Amino acid sequence: MEEDCQIEFPAFPYKPYPIQMDFMKFLYKSLDKGGISMLESPTGTGKTLSIICSALQWLVDKKRQESIKGALGLNLQENLGNKSCLDNDIDNEPDWMRNFVPNKESDTHEKKKPKGKKKSGVRSKDTFSKKEKEETTRDLSNSGEEKGLEGNVNKREGKNVKGNVGIDEGDEEFLLEEYESGEESDGTLKRRNSGADVCLSSDEEEEDGLGDEEDGARLKIYFCSRTHSQLSQFIKELRKTTFSSELMVVCLGSRKNFCINEEVLKLGTSTLINERCLELQKNKKNEASKTMQNLGAGKRVHRTKASCGCPMLRSRKVEKEFKNEIIQLEPLDIEDLVRIGRNLGTCPYYGSRRMVPTADLVILPYQSLLSKSSRESLGLSLKNSVIIIDEAHNLADTLISMYDAKITLSQLNLLQSHLGGYFQRFRNLLGPGNRRYIQTLMVLTQAFLRVLLPDGKLANHVDPLFESEEIEISLDSSMAINEFLFSLDIDNINLVKLLQYMKESNLTHKVCGYRDKVAVAQNGSSVEDVKATTCKEESAVSCFRALADMLISLTNNDGDGRILISRPRLTCRGQEGHIKYVMLTGEKMFSEIADQAQAVVLAGGTLQPIEETKERLFPSLLPDRLHFFSCSHIIPPENILPIVVKHGPSDQSFDFSYKLRSQPNMIEELGLLLCNIVTVVPEGVIVFFSSFDYEGKVYDSWKISGMLTRIMKKKRVFREPRKNTEVEAVLREYKETIDEVSTSNPTSCNGAILFAVVGGKISEGINFSDGTGRCIIMVGLPYPSPSDIELIERVKYIEGQNPKSCVYGKHRSGDVQTGFHILRSCKGRGKEYYENLCMKAVNQSIGRAIRHINDYAAILLVDMRYASDPATIGKLPQWIKSRLVPTTENYGQVHRLLHQFFKFHISKGSNQ
């Protein structure tokens, strides 16, 4: 207790509530202890600000302690060394050493040369100093007069190179250099993300000089969250504290969010933007390589604008200006960095990355931290650092999904065409190593095509309404890695060495470059036009990356994941087939993070049940290395009214289970409920549906029946769009409508109603404070669809079943009954996991309201199953569960409770 009193948080900008003090003290002590901490604090309790003030105070105190220790150690060393140690050393030295005066380096070389015998004028390797070695290396690299460089130039120009005789001058640049694989590696390969793929050559790594100020031992805090908007909110809270001017802060993000090159941005997708960015870096490096070759051959060097790579990375001077400006300003989010980058004309993506080594706090999205290849690409050192992962309620699934891999039928067809055309053109010019590896890749793509098209044709889709029980369709299937490899007869291929070849040989860009040239010749268009057309269709580089990702997945342990095969079927949607690897365990990936860090913090509004997270990510963690904290909400009990609604206004029982939710009487009763709700709830109402499809079905039904018109007499109706890019505009109009009503007539029940979807953008990262979220309505229990093969595989894995006990031999896409059968057979952890997925989604959605201590809202759980299953209620957050009205006799009772609740708060607000 005495120790707690000594911990202070002077940077907290307000007087903290008791639960905020408890949160900050617990986090501070957890960082000291190390290990893994899980901190649960409801949405609206100031969790972000508490994390900032506690973690950064710990960082400042830790650095101060290290500084004091360093100063004490230095003084001690000086005191011991200046007198006694030095004197003793001198006294103990022999006479010849004390009399020795070292000559200058030049004198040593000139005056101390032995005049005796010489050994053939050859200097021993061991006699070279480190500096001389570096100078020699530098001379070999830069001097065109060196024989080795001349040899390279001659080889590049096709002089005296066996096998290049007769090759077309325009094709020579696409010919692979001879490849000889080294010793076989240990099989440990890095997964590459969209930033830099393993299928790309080693000379295509991202721009040099990112670590000019290496400071790997510097103590840092890494804070990551799922979306860029959440990171911006974190920076906004950080600016409220004194730490914003005391510490070095840098924000990282994706190329798509940072890029200011308009020619690259117009490509649209993240994948194409990443590829083009890397291609520009490669062009710059290739130009530098050609410049060295031309200098070596005594040629004149011509530099063009196009040869300089990205125009936003041409001036080191401007890049330094970017860094200096950021250092002088308060912490900046992505939008701020982009604005400064545009003003200066320099890349904010690489500019922010260069600041990581000297930063105290690094703010970044999930992918950049959780993906091993992303961490290595960014040069992030997690050693002895603190890692804070916010919104960690679905961390296990998020982490595992980053290691999935998928390749489609169209990608395989394109790869087969590109590799076949390239091999046919250059087969007589390629060395044996290149021929062997290219043929192996062709064998693999052919094998993958065979599994998707076993008879060479698309499978006919059979309407399930007219399908007889005897017809067997194996459109979707699942198998283990070894089973997949053996079934395709490719188990004898060394995938590790093949991946190494794809990375080191520059195969991807040689093949893609040659195909672009062929397309130009055939179509009579320019290379730029060909690339633009490719961007609209399918990028060949993306296809190679998909193949590399799939091959990496096949090197995993047999039990770590499953191969899902979805064969193409002829439907009106034209769904195409694919092969997908689904990772099932995240323990290894998470341990790579946790083992390096001083401490890992998982924070969120709803983290329970923590047992599931522990079992999936760190099952071997010792009990004393796991610290858990949970607190209640800051709002008083009378500010929240959660009710289970079992019956509608017509006394129809609500049951939105899969079998009953689409029945007309259920949809109609829900409409009657909303018609009554909008007459008693002021300002904004948000209704959460289980899926976009179900929301669309309900909306269309209400539109036809006239129920929608009745609702719109009181509230303007808004709908969550499927496209994330359109959400912001809808939310802005929704809030403007409510603000207009609140200003003109705050006591009326006019306003707006928003139809949203569980798992959509609105349910995950959008906050509805005050009038924007006076009532949250959860329609049913949003269980994930049992027709999802990936979900069922995860359930089976967590349950610990024998994979062969539930086989998808007769399963087809959308087979709900098979999924239900498997789920019913699960009695342990698999069943618990499936139920937790549902309740985590519920908790995330209803937690969108109540953002501060004076906020108030009603929460309606519309389904009789909430009342009939105590286990379901038990998974609600404690601050809701403790105030829940678990059952009501009829809807009339619900209506009275709502009327009294809002009448009280409206009158309370009027009196204030």
Helices and strands as residue ranges (DSSP letters): H 2-6, H 18-33, E 35-40, H 47-80, I 81-85, H 86-92, H 95-98, H 105-111, G 125-127, H 130-142, H 147-156, G 172-174, G 202-204, E 221-225, H 228-238, H 243-246, E 249-251, H 255-258, H 262-265, H 270-296, G 305-308, G 311-313, H 316-328, H 334-344, H 348-353, G 356-358, E 361-365, H 366-370, H 372-378, E 386-389, G 392-394, H 395-401, E 405-408, H 409-426, H 432-452, E 459-460, E 476-479, H 481-487, H 495-504, H 507-523, H 527-536, H 540-553, G 558-560, E 561-566, E 569-570, E 578-583, H 587-594, E 599-604, H 610-617, G 623-625, E 626-630, G 637-639, E 640-645, H 664-677, E 683-689, H 692-705, H 707-712, E 715-719, G 724-726, H 727-744, E 751-757, H 761-765, G 770-773, E 775-779, H 789-799, G 803-805, H 816-825, H 829-846, E 857-862, H 865-868, H 870-874, H 878-881, H 891-911
